[in-house]
Amino acid sequence: MSFDPSEPTLSTDIPLPLTTPAQATPSHIPSGQYQAPLPAYQGYPYPPPAGPFPAPGMPPYPYPVMPPPRKKSSLLWLWITLGVLGGVTLLGCGICGVIGYLGVNLVQSDTVQAPARVTLYYQSLQTMDYTKAYTYVSPDASFSITHDDGSTTQISDEETFTSDARTADQQLGSIESSSPRLVSLNNTVAKIAVTVTRTNKVYVVHLTLNKINGSWKIVEADGI
């Protein structure tokens, strides 16, 4: 194709208008009252606000004011009072326990000692040690011994006691065993029934013992 110099050519050197459409004054606004729009946002025009800022999820300032924690009342005096009451209670229970224990032991001691004294008495008779047997008898004792023939012997001293004990050994045979049984115990008086087994006879003797100066003594008997 040939070039025709008479045809218009396109040129890229066309000058642009000096005023952009955005800067042109609209025809309906009087001259001198038009203000061009602000340029596009190019950053925050003011300094950033000073911190600190509330943490994410927290309410905005001001934070709600929390009431001060309520002061707990002291329980020291309560514990002291309970401790004192508990100590007094334990002390009272301990004293009652000791008294009860001692009382029970005293009763048990008497229920054991009185029959034990009778056992020693008959062990001496079994060995025919009449002098030792009489040491378990009170000096003012009164024995009323009834024999098989119906006669009665009053024993009030060691001589008559020894004589009657020897006679019983000769007539009824020697003592083989004896079994005391506590019948009653009232303060310082104990009543005991003894089953006496001799060679030729078995019988029961009833004894009364008094506690004299802390020791049990035979004061009455209806046999040997």
MODELLER restraints for C-alpha pairs under 7 A, 6 or more apart:
rsr = mdl.restraints
at = mdl.atoms
rsr.add(forms.Gaussian(group=physical.xy_distance, feature=features.Distance(at['CA:23:A'], at['CA:36:A']), mean=6.10, stdev=0.5))
rsr.add(forms.Gaussian(group=physical.xy_distance, feature=features.Distance(at['CA:25:A'], at['CA:34:A']), mean=6.73, stdev=0.5))
rsr.add(forms.Gaussian(group=physical.xy_distance, feature=features.Distance(at['CA:54:A'], at['CA:60:A']), mean=6.30, stdev=0.5))
rsr.add(forms.Gaussian(group=physical.xy_distance, feature=features.Distance(at['CA:114:A'], at['CA:190:A']), mean=6.96, stdev=0.5))
rsr.add(forms.Gaussian(group=physical.xy_distance, feature=features.Distance(at['CA:114:A'], at['CA:216:A']), mean=6.05, stdev=0.5))
rsr.add(forms.Gaussian(group=physical.xy_distance, feature=features.Distance(at['CA:115:A'], at['CA:180:A']), mean=5.96, stdev=0.5))
rsr.add(forms.Gaussian(group=physical.xy_distance, feature=features.Distance(at['CA:115:A'], at['CA:181:A']), mean=6.78, stdev=0.5))
rsr.add(forms.Gaussian(group=physical.xy_distance, feature=features.Distance(at['CA:115:A'], at['CA:182:A']), mean=6.44, stdev=0.5))
rsr.add(forms.Gaussian(group=physical.xy_distance, feature=features.Distance(at['CA:117:A'], at['CA:216:A']), mean=6.79, stdev=0.5))
rsr.add(forms.Gaussian(group=physical.xy_distance, feature=features.Distance(at['CA:118:A'], at['CA:180:A']), mean=6.86, stdev=0.5))
rsr.add(forms.Gaussian(group=physical.xy_distance, feature=features.Distance(at['CA:119:A'], at['CA:180:A']), mean=6.77, stdev=0.5))
rsr.add(forms.Gaussian(group=physical.xy_distance, feature=features.Distance(at['CA:121:A'], at['CA:133:A']), mean=5.08, stdev=0.5))
rsr.add(forms.Gaussian(group=physical.xy_distance, feature=features.Distance(at['CA:121:A'], at['CA:136:A']), mean=6.09, stdev=0.5))
rsr.add(forms.Gaussian(group=physical.xy_distance, feature=features.Distance(at['CA:122:A'], at['CA:178:A']), mean=6.76, stdev=0.5))
rsr.add(forms.Gaussian(group=physical.xy_distance, feature=features.Distance(at['CA:124:A'], at['CA:130:A']), mean=6.64, stdev=0.5))
rsr.add(forms.Gaussian(group=physical.xy_distance, feature=features.Distance(at['CA:124:A'], at['CA:132:A']), mean=6.26, stdev=0.5))
rsr.add(forms.Gaussian(group=physical.xy_distance, feature=features.Distance(at['CA:124:A'], at['CA:133:A']), mean=5.07, stdev=0.5))
rsr.add(forms.Gaussian(group=physical.xy_distance, feature=features.Distance(at['CA:125:A'], at['CA:133:A']), mean=6.06, stdev=0.5))
rsr.add(forms.Gaussian(group=physical.xy_distance, feature=features.Distance(at['CA:126:A'], at['CA:174:A']), mean=6.58, stdev=0.5))
rsr.add(forms.Gaussian(group=physical.xy_distance, feature=features.Distance(at['CA:126:A'], at['CA:175:A']), mean=4.97, stdev=0.5))
rsr.add(forms.Gaussian(group=physical.xy_distance, feature=features.Distance(at['CA:126:A'], at['CA:176:A']), mean=6.80, stdev=0.5))
rsr.add(forms.Gaussian(group=physical.xy_distance, feature=features.Distance(at['CA:130:A'], at['CA:162:A']), mean=5.75, stdev=0.5))
rsr.add(forms.Gaussian(group=physical.xy_distance, feature=features.Distance(at['CA:134:A'], at['CA:158:A']), mean=6.50, stdev=0.5))
rsr.add(forms.Gaussian(group=physical.xy_distance, feature=features.Distance(at['CA:136:A'], at['CA:217:A']), mean=5.50, stdev=0.5))
rsr.add(forms.Gaussian(group=physical.xy_distance, feature=features.Distance(at['CA:136:A'], at['CA:218:A']), mean=6.28, stdev=0.5))
rsr.add(forms.Gaussian(group=physical.xy_distance, feature=features.Distance(at['CA:137:A'], at['CA:217:A']), mean=5.27, stdev=0.5))
rsr.add(forms.Gaussian(group=physical.xy_distance, feature=features.Distance(at['CA:137:A'], at['CA:218:A']), mean=4.56, stdev=0.5))
rsr.add(forms.Gaussian(group=physical.xy_distance, feature=features.Distance(at['CA:137:A'], at['CA:219:A']), mean=6.38, stdev=0.5))
rsr.add(forms.Gaussian(group=physical.xy_distance, feature=features.Distance(at['CA:138:A'], at['CA:217:A']), mean=5.26, stdev=0.5))
rsr.add(forms.Gaussian(group=physical.xy_distance, feature=features.Distance(at['CA:138:A'], at['CA:218:A']), mean=5.64, stdev=0.5))
rsr.add(forms.Gaussian(group=physical.xy_distance, feature=features.Distance(at['CA:138:A'], at['CA:219:A']), mean=5.50, stdev=0.5))
rsr.add(forms.Gaussian(group=physical.xy_distance, feature=features.Distance(at['CA:140:A'], at['CA:156:A']), mean=6.73, stdev=0.5))
rsr.add(forms.Gaussian(group=physical.xy_distance, feature=features.Distance(at['CA:141:A'], at['CA:156:A']), mean=5.91, stdev=0.5))
rsr.add(forms.Gaussian(group=physical.xy_distance, feature=features.Distance(at['CA:141:A'], at['CA:218:A']), mean=6.90, stdev=0.5))
rsr.add(forms.Gaussian(group=physical.xy_distance, feature=features.Distance(at['CA:141:A'], at['CA:219:A']), mean=4.18, stdev=0.5))
rsr.add(forms.Gaussian(group=physical.xy_distance, feature=features.Distance(at['CA:141:A'], at['CA:220:A']), mean=5.92, stdev=0.5))
rsr.add(forms.Gaussian(group=physical.xy_distance, feature=features.Distance(at['CA:142:A'], at['CA:154:A']), mean=6.85, stdev=0.5))
rsr.add(forms.Gaussian(group=physical.xy_distance, feature=features.Distance(at['CA:142:A'], at['CA:155:A']), mean=5.76, stdev=0.5))
rsr.add(forms.Gaussian(group=physical.xy_distance, feature=features.Distance(at['CA:142:A'], at['CA:156:A']), mean=5.19, stdev=0.5))
rsr.add(forms.Gaussian(group=physical.xy_distance, feature=features.Distance(at['CA:142:A'], at['CA:219:A']), mean=6.24, stdev=0.5))
rsr.add(forms.Gaussian(group=physical.xy_distance, feature=features.Distance(at['CA:142:A'], at['CA:220:A']), mean=5.44, stdev=0.5))
rsr.add(forms.Gaussian(group=physical.xy_distance, feature=features.Distance(at['CA:143:A'], at['CA:154:A']), mean=5.53, stdev=0.5))
rsr.add(forms.Gaussian(group=physical.xy_distance, feature=features.Distance(at['CA:143:A'], at['CA:155:A']), mean=4.79, stdev=0.5))
rsr.add(forms.Gaussian(group=physical.xy_distance, feature=features.Distance(at['CA:143:A'], at['CA:156:A']), mean=6.66, stdev=0.5))
rsr.add(forms.Gaussian(group=physical.xy_distance, feature=features.Distance(at['CA:143:A'], at['CA:220:A']), mean=5.36, stdev=0.5))
rsr.add(forms.Gaussian(group=physical.xy_distance, feature=features.Distance(at['CA:143:A'], at['CA:221:A']), mean=4.99, stdev=0.5))
rsr.add(forms.Gaussian(group=physical.xy_distance, feature=features.Distance(at['CA:143:A'], at['CA:222:A']), mean=6.15, stdev=0.5))
rsr.add(forms.Gaussian(group=physical.xy_distance, feature=features.Distance(at['CA:144:A'], at['CA:152:A']), mean=6.45, stdev=0.5))
rsr.add(forms.Gaussian(group=physical.xy_distance, feature=features.Distance(at['CA:144:A'], at['CA:153:A']), mean=5.70, stdev=0.5))
rsr.add(forms.Gaussian(group=physical.xy_distance, feature=features.Distance(at['CA:144:A'], at['CA:154:A']), mean=4.78, stdev=0.5))
rsr.add(forms.Gaussian(group=physical.xy_distance, feature=features.Distance(at['CA:144:A'], at['CA:155:A']), mean=6.50, stdev=0.5))
rsr.add(forms.Gaussian(group=physical.xy_distance, feature=features.Distance(at['CA:144:A'], at['CA:221:A']), mean=6.50, stdev=0.5))
rsr.add(forms.Gaussian(group=physical.xy_distance, feature=features.Distance(at['CA:144:A'], at['CA:222:A']), mean=5.27, stdev=0.5))
rsr.add(forms.Gaussian(group=physical.xy_distance, feature=features.Distance(at['CA:145:A'], at['CA:152:A']), mean=5.30, stdev=0.5))
rsr.add(forms.Gaussian(group=physical.xy_distance, feature=features.Distance(at['CA:145:A'], at['CA:153:A']), mean=4.99, stdev=0.5))
rsr.add(forms.Gaussian(group=physical.xy_distance, feature=features.Distance(at['CA:145:A'], at['CA:154:A']), mean=6.41, stdev=0.5))
rsr.add(forms.Gaussian(group=physical.xy_distance, feature=features.Distance(at['CA:145:A'], at['CA:222:A']), mean=4.98, stdev=0.5))
rsr.add(forms.Gaussian(group=physical.xy_distance, feature=features.Distance(at['CA:145:A'], at['CA:223:A']), mean=4.90, stdev=0.5))
rsr.add(forms.Gaussian(group=physical.xy_distance, feature=features.Distance(at['CA:146:A'], at['CA:152:A']), mean=4.43, stdev=0.5))
rsr.add(forms.Gaussian(group=physical.xy_distance, feature=features.Distance(at['CA:146:A'], at['CA:153:A']), mean=6.55, stdev=0.5))
rsr.add(forms.Gaussian(group=physical.xy_distance, feature=features.Distance(at['CA:146:A'], at['CA:222:A']), mean=6.80, stdev=0.5))
rsr.add(forms.Gaussian(group=physical.xy_distance, feature=features.Distance(at['CA:146:A'], at['CA:223:A']), mean=6.81, stdev=0.5))
rsr.add(forms.Gaussian(group=physical.xy_distance, feature=features.Distance(at['CA:155:A'], at['CA:161:A']), mean=5.66, stdev=0.5))
rsr.add(forms.Gaussian(group=physical.xy_distance, feature=features.Distance(at['CA:165:A'], at['CA:224:A']), mean=6.45, stdev=0.5))
rsr.add(forms.Gaussian(group=physical.xy_distance, feature=features.Distance(at['CA:172:A'], at['CA:198:A']), mean=6.41, stdev=0.5))
rsr.add(forms.Gaussian(group=physical.xy_distance, feature=features.Distance(at['CA:172:A'], at['CA:199:A']), mean=6.54, stdev=0.5))
rsr.add(forms.Gaussian(group=physical.xy_distance, feature=features.Distance(at['CA:172:A'], at['CA:200:A']), mean=5.17, stdev=0.5))
rsr.add(forms.Gaussian(group=physical.xy_distance, feature=features.Distance(at['CA:172:A'], at['CA:201:A']), mean=6.12, stdev=0.5))
rsr.add(forms.Gaussian(group=physical.xy_distance, feature=features.Distance(at['CA:173:A'], at['CA:198:A']), mean=5.56, stdev=0.5))
rsr.add(forms.Gaussian(group=physical.xy_distance, feature=features.Distance(at['CA:173:A'], at['CA:199:A']), mean=4.67, stdev=0.5))
rsr.add(forms.Gaussian(group=physical.xy_distance, feature=features.Distance(at['CA:173:A'], at['CA:200:A']), mean=5.65, stdev=0.5))
rsr.add(forms.Gaussian(group=physical.xy_distance, feature=features.Distance(at['CA:174:A'], at['CA:198:A']), mean=5.47, stdev=0.5))
rsr.add(forms.Gaussian(group=physical.xy_distance, feature=features.Distance(at['CA:174:A'], at['CA:199:A']), mean=5.87, stdev=0.5))
rsr.add(forms.Gaussian(group=physical.xy_distance, feature=features.Distance(at['CA:175:A'], at['CA:197:A']), mean=5.97, stdev=0.5))
rsr.add(forms.Gaussian(group=physical.xy_distance, feature=features.Distance(at['CA:175:A'], at['CA:198:A']), mean=4.36, stdev=0.5))
rsr.add(forms.Gaussian(group=physical.xy_distance, feature=features.Distance(at['CA:175:A'], at['CA:199:A']), mean=6.70, stdev=0.5))
rsr.add(forms.Gaussian(group=physical.xy_distance, feature=features.Distance(at['CA:176:A'], at['CA:197:A']), mean=5.63, stdev=0.5))
rsr.add(forms.Gaussian(group=physical.xy_distance, feature=features.Distance(at['CA:176:A'], at['CA:198:A']), mean=5.34, stdev=0.5))
rsr.add(forms.Gaussian(group=physical.xy_distance, feature=features.Distance(at['CA:176:A'], at['CA:199:A']), mean=6.75, stdev=0.5))
rsr.add(forms.Gaussian(group=physical.xy_distance, feature=features.Distance(at['CA:177:A'], at['CA:196:A']), mean=6.19, stdev=0.5))
rsr.add(forms.Gaussian(group=physical.xy_distance, feature=features.Distance(at['CA:177:A'], at['CA:197:A']), mean=5.28, stdev=0.5))
rsr.add(forms.Gaussian(group=physical.xy_distance, feature=features.Distance(at['CA:178:A'], at['CA:194:A']), mean=6.44, stdev=0.5))
rsr.add(forms.Gaussian(group=physical.xy_distance, feature=features.Distance(at['CA:178:A'], at['CA:195:A']), mean=5.57, stdev=0.5))
rsr.add(forms.Gaussian(group=physical.xy_distance, feature=features.Distance(at['CA:178:A'], at['CA:196:A']), mean=4.60, stdev=0.5))
rsr.add(forms.Gaussian(group=physical.xy_distance, feature=features.Distance(at['CA:178:A'], at['CA:197:A']), mean=6.14, stdev=0.5))
rsr.add(forms.Gaussian(group=physical.xy_distance, feature=features.Distance(at['CA:179:A'], at['CA:194:A']), mean=5.38, stdev=0.5))
rsr.add(forms.Gaussian(group=physical.xy_distance, feature=features.Distance(at['CA:179:A'], at['CA:195:A']), mean=5.14, stdev=0.5))
rsr.add(forms.Gaussian(group=physical.xy_distance, feature=features.Distance(at['CA:179:A'], at['CA:196:A']), mean=6.74, stdev=0.5))
rsr.add(forms.Gaussian(group=physical.xy_distance, feature=features.Distance(at['CA:180:A'], at['CA:192:A']), mean=6.43, stdev=0.5))
rsr.add(forms.Gaussian(group=physical.xy_distance, feature=features.Distance(at['CA:180:A'], at['CA:193:A']), mean=5.75, stdev=0.5))
rsr.add(forms.Gaussian(group=physical.xy_distance, feature=features.Distance(at['CA:180:A'], at['CA:194:A']), mean=4.18, stdev=0.5))
rsr.add(forms.Gaussian(group=physical.xy_distance, feature=features.Distance(at['CA:180:A'], at['CA:195:A']), mean=6.48, stdev=0.5))
rsr.add(forms.Gaussian(group=physical.xy_distance, feature=features.Distance(at['CA:181:A'], at['CA:192:A']), mean=5.50, stdev=0.5))
rsr.add(forms.Gaussian(group=physical.xy_distance, feature=features.Distance(at['CA:181:A'], at['CA:193:A']), mean=5.29, stdev=0.5))
rsr.add(forms.Gaussian(group=physical.xy_distance, feature=features.Distance(at['CA:181:A'], at['CA:194:A']), mean=6.15, stdev=0.5))
rsr.add(forms.Gaussian(group=physical.xy_distance, feature=features.Distance(at['CA:182:A'], at['CA:191:A']), mean=6.29, stdev=0.5))
rsr.add(forms.Gaussian(group=physical.xy_distance, feature=features.Distance(at['CA:182:A'], at['CA:192:A']), mean=4.58, stdev=0.5))
rsr.add(forms.Gaussian(group=physical.xy_distance, feature=features.Distance(at['CA:182:A'], at['CA:193:A']), mean=6.58, stdev=0.5))
rsr.add(forms.Gaussian(group=physical.xy_distance, feature=features.Distance(at['CA:183:A'], at['CA:191:A']), mean=5.38, stdev=0.5))
rsr.add(forms.Gaussian(group=physical.xy_distance, feature=features.Distance(at['CA:183:A'], at['CA:192:A']), mean=5.19, stdev=0.5))
rsr.add(forms.Gaussian(group=physical.xy_distance, feature=features.Distance(at['CA:183:A'], at['CA:193:A']), mean=6.59, stdev=0.5))
rsr.add(forms.Gaussian(group=physical.xy_distance, feature=features.Distance(at['CA:184:A'], at['CA:190:A']), mean=5.68, stdev=0.5))
rsr.add(forms.Gaussian(group=physical.xy_distance, feature=features.Distance(at['CA:184:A'], at['CA:191:A']), mean=5.25, stdev=0.5))
rsr.add(forms.Gaussian(group=physical.xy_distance, feature=features.Distance(at['CA:185:A'], at['CA:191:A']), mean=6.59, stdev=0.5))
rsr.add(forms.Gaussian(group=physical.xy_distance, feature=features.Distance(at['CA:188:A'], at['CA:210:A']), mean=5.58, stdev=0.5))
rsr.add(forms.Gaussian(group=physical.xy_distance, feature=features.Distance(at['CA:188:A'], at['CA:211:A']), mean=4.94, stdev=0.5))
rsr.add(forms.Gaussian(group=physical.xy_distance, feature=features.Distance(at['CA:189:A'], at['CA:209:A']), mean=5.80, stdev=0.5))
rsr.add(forms.Gaussian(group=physical.xy_distance, feature=features.Distance(at['CA:189:A'], at['CA:210:A']), mean=4.78, stdev=0.5))
rsr.add(forms.Gaussian(group=physical.xy_distance, feature=features.Distance(at['CA:189:A'], at['CA:211:A']), mean=6.54, stdev=0.5))
rsr.add(forms.Gaussian(group=physical.xy_distance, feature=features.Distance(at['CA:190:A'], at['CA:208:A']), mean=5.90, stdev=0.5))
rsr.add(forms.Gaussian(group=physical.xy_distance, feature=features.Distance(at['CA:190:A'], at['CA:209:A']), mean=5.15, stdev=0.5))
rsr.add(forms.Gaussian(group=physical.xy_distance, feature=features.Distance(at['CA:190:A'], at['CA:210:A']), mean=6.49, stdev=0.5))
rsr.add(forms.Gaussian(group=physical.xy_distance, feature=features.Distance(at['CA:191:A'], at['CA:207:A']), mean=5.89, stdev=0.5))
rsr.add(forms.Gaussian(group=physical.xy_distance, feature=features.Distance(at['CA:191:A'], at['CA:208:A']), mean=4.66, stdev=0.5))
rsr.add(forms.Gaussian(group=physical.xy_distance, feature=features.Distance(at['CA:191:A'], at['CA:209:A']), mean=6.32, stdev=0.5))
rsr.add(forms.Gaussian(group=physical.xy_distance, feature=features.Distance(at['CA:192:A'], at['CA:206:A']), mean=6.02, stdev=0.5))
rsr.add(forms.Gaussian(group=physical.xy_distance, feature=features.Distance(at['CA:192:A'], at['CA:207:A']), mean=5.29, stdev=0.5))
rsr.add(forms.Gaussian(group=physical.xy_distance, feature=features.Distance(at['CA:192:A'], at['CA:208:A']), mean=6.42, stdev=0.5))
rsr.add(forms.Gaussian(group=physical.xy_distance, feature=features.Distance(at['CA:193:A'], at['CA:204:A']), mean=6.57, stdev=0.5))
rsr.add(forms.Gaussian(group=physical.xy_distance, feature=features.Distance(at['CA:193:A'], at['CA:205:A']), mean=5.81, stdev=0.5))
rsr.add(forms.Gaussian(group=physical.xy_distance, feature=features.Distance(at['CA:193:A'], at['CA:206:A']), mean=4.64, stdev=0.5))
rsr.add(forms.Gaussian(group=physical.xy_distance, feature=features.Distance(at['CA:193:A'], at['CA:207:A']), mean=6.27, stdev=0.5))
rsr.add(forms.Gaussian(group=physical.xy_distance, feature=features.Distance(at['CA:194:A'], at['CA:204:A']), mean=5.41, stdev=0.5))
rsr.add(forms.Gaussian(group=physical.xy_distance, feature=features.Distance(at['CA:194:A'], at['CA:205:A']), mean=5.17, stdev=0.5))
rsr.add(forms.Gaussian(group=physical.xy_distance, feature=features.Distance(at['CA:194:A'], at['CA:206:A']), mean=6.40, stdev=0.5))
rsr.add(forms.Gaussian(group=physical.xy_distance, feature=features.Distance(at['CA:195:A'], at['CA:203:A']), mean=5.83, stdev=0.5))
rsr.add(forms.Gaussian(group=physical.xy_distance, feature=features.Distance(at['CA:195:A'], at['CA:204:A']), mean=4.48, stdev=0.5))
rsr.add(forms.Gaussian(group=physical.xy_distance, feature=features.Distance(at['CA:195:A'], at['CA:205:A']), mean=6.53, stdev=0.5))
rsr.add(forms.Gaussian(group=physical.xy_distance, feature=features.Distance(at['CA:196:A'], at['CA:202:A']), mean=5.67, stdev=0.5))
rsr.add(forms.Gaussian(group=physical.xy_distance, feature=features.Distance(at['CA:196:A'], at['CA:203:A']), mean=5.48, stdev=0.5))
rsr.add(forms.Gaussian(group=physical.xy_distance, feature=features.Distance(at['CA:196:A'], at['CA:204:A']), mean=5.94, stdev=0.5))
rsr.add(forms.Gaussian(group=physical.xy_distance, feature=features.Distance(at['CA:197:A'], at['CA:203:A']), mean=6.75, stdev=0.5))
rsr.add(forms.Gaussian(group=physical.xy_distance, feature=features.Distance(at['CA:205:A'], at['CA:221:A']), mean=6.95, stdev=0.5))
rsr.add(forms.Gaussian(group=physical.xy_distance, feature=features.Distance(at['CA:205:A'], at['CA:222:A']), mean=6.04, stdev=0.5))
rsr.add(forms.Gaussian(group=physical.xy_distance, feature=features.Distance(at['CA:205:A'], at['CA:223:A']), mean=5.37, stdev=0.5))
rsr.add(forms.Gaussian(group=physical.xy_distance, feature=features.Distance(at['CA:205:A'], at['CA:224:A']), mean=6.92, stdev=0.5))
rsr.add(forms.Gaussian(group=physical.xy_distance, feature=features.Distance(at['CA:206:A'], at['CA:221:A']), mean=5.71, stdev=0.5))
rsr.add(forms.Gaussian(group=physical.xy_distance, feature=features.Distance(at['CA:206:A'], at['CA:222:A']), mean=5.92, stdev=0.5))
rsr.add(forms.Gaussian(group=physical.xy_distance, feature=features.Distance(at['CA:207:A'], at['CA:218:A']), mean=6.81, stdev=0.5))
rsr.add(forms.Gaussian(group=physical.xy_distance, feature=features.Distance(at['CA:207:A'], at['CA:220:A']), mean=5.62, stdev=0.5))
rsr.add(forms.Gaussian(group=physical.xy_distance, feature=features.Distance(at['CA:207:A'], at['CA:221:A']), mean=4.53, stdev=0.5))
rsr.add(forms.Gaussian(group=physical.xy_distance, feature=features.Distance(at['CA:208:A'], at['CA:218:A']), mean=5.91, stdev=0.5))
rsr.add(forms.Gaussian(group=physical.xy_distance, feature=features.Distance(at['CA:208:A'], at['CA:219:A']), mean=5.82, stdev=0.5))
rsr.add(forms.Gaussian(group=physical.xy_distance, feature=features.Distance(at['CA:208:A'], at['CA:220:A']), mean=5.02, stdev=0.5))
rsr.add(forms.Gaussian(group=physical.xy_distance, feature=features.Distance(at['CA:208:A'], at['CA:221:A']), mean=6.53, stdev=0.5))
rsr.add(forms.Gaussian(group=physical.xy_distance, feature=features.Distance(at['CA:209:A'], at['CA:216:A']), mean=6.06, stdev=0.5))
rsr.add(forms.Gaussian(group=physical.xy_distance, feature=features.Distance(at['CA:209:A'], at['CA:217:A']), mean=5.25, stdev=0.5))
rsr.add(forms.Gaussian(group=physical.xy_distance, feature=features.Distance(at['CA:209:A'], at['CA:218:A']), mean=4.40, stdev=0.5))
rsr.add(forms.Gaussian(group=physical.xy_distance, feature=features.Distance(at['CA:209:A'], at['CA:219:A']), mean=5.55, stdev=0.5))
rsr.add(forms.Gaussian(group=physical.xy_distance, feature=features.Distance(at['CA:210:A'], at['CA:216:A']), mean=5.58, stdev=0.5))
rsr.add(forms.Gaussian(group=physical.xy_distance, feature=features.Distance(at['CA:210:A'], at['CA:217:A']), mean=5.50, stdev=0.5))
rsr.add(forms.Gaussian(group=physical.xy_distance, feature=features.Distance(at['CA:210:A'], at['CA:218:A']), mean=6.61, stdev=0.5))
rsr.add(forms.Gaussian(group=physical.xy_distance, feature=features.Distance(at['CA:210:A'], at['CA:219:A']), mean=6.66, stdev=0.5))
rsr.add(forms.Gaussian(group=physical.xy_distance, feature=features.Distance(at['CA:211:A'], at['CA:217:A']), mean=6.29, stdev=0.5))
